[in-house]
């Protein structure tokens, strides 16, 4: 029996390619250029059915790790795979300060009701911690490689990313999603090692997969610990 078509919302955009996004609620949005026919888009979505279902399953499995944040007391935030309840304390400071204490992610703010200020503070903290953690893990994971071409990336950039955890350019510029720092260290190491493999193998061909398998044999189990990137 032929499977039912995957329902989706179509957004026409000035772009060159067709892209699919799966939201935390399981809905599917397709962005496509104006000239691409609906029949071709239907075929494209049908071809990505397995990937779409895999994303939905990961959303179901990871629950609150992928939900949009409201930055209110008691909300769960993650750091290095561990959950922390958001606690907001009143403090006489012009700029909110963030720390981890007693199993909570604590924000000290002059106005705890100023949700926007709390959000900015938490996001600044995540960015700072991401740079620190990723820099350390790059050095650790470089040691897996014997190839001298796998060197320190020429540049590390961290930013909020909606659809991927990282990327590597042919010039050795590494970009990692800030949200990756919410994942367990084993999963962070998988993403970094994956991107370091691209310093010698830019595509995902057989040589790339052989290299990744040789330096990180348990990469599949590590990858399974990743939640889908959460909208920023």
N, C-alpha and C positions, 0 to 999 in steps of 0.2 A: 504494500500500500504506500502510495506517495505521501510523504509527510506534509503537514499543513505549512503554508508559507509563514515565515517569521514576520510578525507585524512590526512596522517601524514608522517613525515620523521622518519625513523628507524635508530637508532644508536646502534650498538652492543658494549656492554661494559662488562668488568669483574666485574659483580655484581650479587647479589643473587635474586633481585626482578625486576619487570617491573615497570617503572615510566613514568608518562606523564607530560609534561610541555607545557603550553599554552603561547605563546609569545604575546607581546602587539599588533602585527599585526594580531593576531588570528590564526597563524599557530601552528600546533601541532607537538611536537617532542616526540618520544617514545624511552626510553633507556631500553634495555633488554639484558639479558645474551645470549651468543651464542647458548645455547642449547634449548631455548624456540622457538617453532615453530611459523611461520607466522600466521597460523590459530588461534593459541591460543592468539597471540598478537591482531589480528583483533577482536576476541571475547572480549578481555579485553578493547580495545578502545571503542567498541560498548556499553559495559556496563557502560562506563564513559561519554556517550554522553551528558547527562543532565548536568553533572559537567563541561564539556568542554564548552557548550553553556553558562552556567552561568558565567564562567571566561571571555568569549568573551564579554558578555554583560557588565560586570564590567569594562573591558578595554574601551569599547565604552563610558560608562557613565563618567568615570573619566579622560579621555583624557590625558592632559599633565602631570597629576600626575604619570603616569606609564611609560612615555617615558624615554629612556636613556638620561642622562644629558651630555651636551657638555661644560658647564662651560664658557659660553660666556655672555657678557653684554646683559641685557634685558630678559634673560631666566627666566622662572618662577620656583621658588622653594617653597616648602610648609613647614610650621612649625605650629604645633597644629591646622591644618585644614585651615590655612590662607595662601593665595598666597603672595609671595614676589618676586619682580624683582631683579635679580642679578645686582649689581652695583660694579664696580671695580675701586678703587681710587689709585692713585700713592702715596706712602708713603715711607719715608726713614727708612725702617725696614728690618732686615735680615730675619725675619719670618713673613709671612702674618698674619694679624689679621682680625677677622670676627665679625660683630655685626649687629643688626637690627636697622635701623634708617629711619624715614620718610617713612615707608612702603616698604623699600628696604632691601634686604640682602646685606650688604656692605662688600666687601673684600678690605682691605688696603694692597697693595703689592708693593714691590720695582720695580717689572716688571709686569705690568698688562697684558702684552702679553704672559706671561709664564702660559699657560693654566694648565699645570700639577701642578704647585705650587698652583694655585688658587683652583684646585680640591682637593689637599691634605688639604688645609686650610679649605675648606667648609666641607669636610668629618670629619676632626678633630673637628670642631665646632658641627656638628650634633652628634658625639659620646659623647662629653662632655655634651651637652644639654640633650641627651637621658638618660644618667646616672642620671642627676639632676631631670628631670621630672619623670622618672620611679620610682626613690627612693621615691619621694613625693607621687605619686599615689599608690604605694604599701601600704603605711601607711593608706591612705584614704580608699582603697578598703578592707583592712583587717577588717575594722570596720563593714563591712556588715555581717560578720560571727560570730555566737555564739560559734561554735565548737572550743575548745582550740587547736585542732590539726592544725588548720589553723593559722600558726605562720609566723613570718618574714622568708622569704626564707633563707636558709643557705648560699646561694651565689647568687648574681645577676651578670649575664654576658650579655653584649650587643655586638652584632656583626652584620655584614651585612649578611642577609639571603635571599636566592632567592625564596623559596617556602612556607615559613610559617612566622607567626608573633611571635610565641613564643613556648616554651616547658618547661615542669617541670619534673624533675627526681624524683624517689622514695625517694631520700635523701633530697628533698626540694631545689634543685638547679634550679633556674629560669633563662632561657635564653630568651631575647627579641630582636627582630630585631631593629636595629638602625632606619630604615626607619619608624617604627611605630610612631616615634615622629613627623612625618609629618601629622598624622591623627588628627582629632578633639579629644579633651580630652574625650568625651563620648565614642569614639571608643577605645581609649587607655585603659580606665577603663574596657571596655568589655573584651579585651584580657587579662589584668591582672587578672580580676575576674575569667575568664575561667581557667587560669592556677592555680590560688589559689584553685579552686575547686578540682584540681588534687592532692592536698595535702592530701585529704581524699578519693577521688575516682579517681584512676589512669586511668581507661578506660572511654569510652564514653557510658556506659550502662545506664539503666533507673535511677539508683541512682544518677549518675552524672548529668543527665539532670534535675532531680527533684531538686537537690541542686542548680544548676545554675538558674533555674526558680524561686526558692524561694528567692535567694539573689539579683537577677537582672532580674526582670520580663520583662523589655523592652530590653533584650539582643539582640533580632532579629533586632530591629530598629538600635541599636548601631552597630551591626555587618555589617549592610547594608552600613554604612558610610565608611567602609574600602575599599580602592582600592586594587587590587592584589599586592603582593610584587613586587617591581620594581627591575630588575636586577641591581646589584651594579657595 
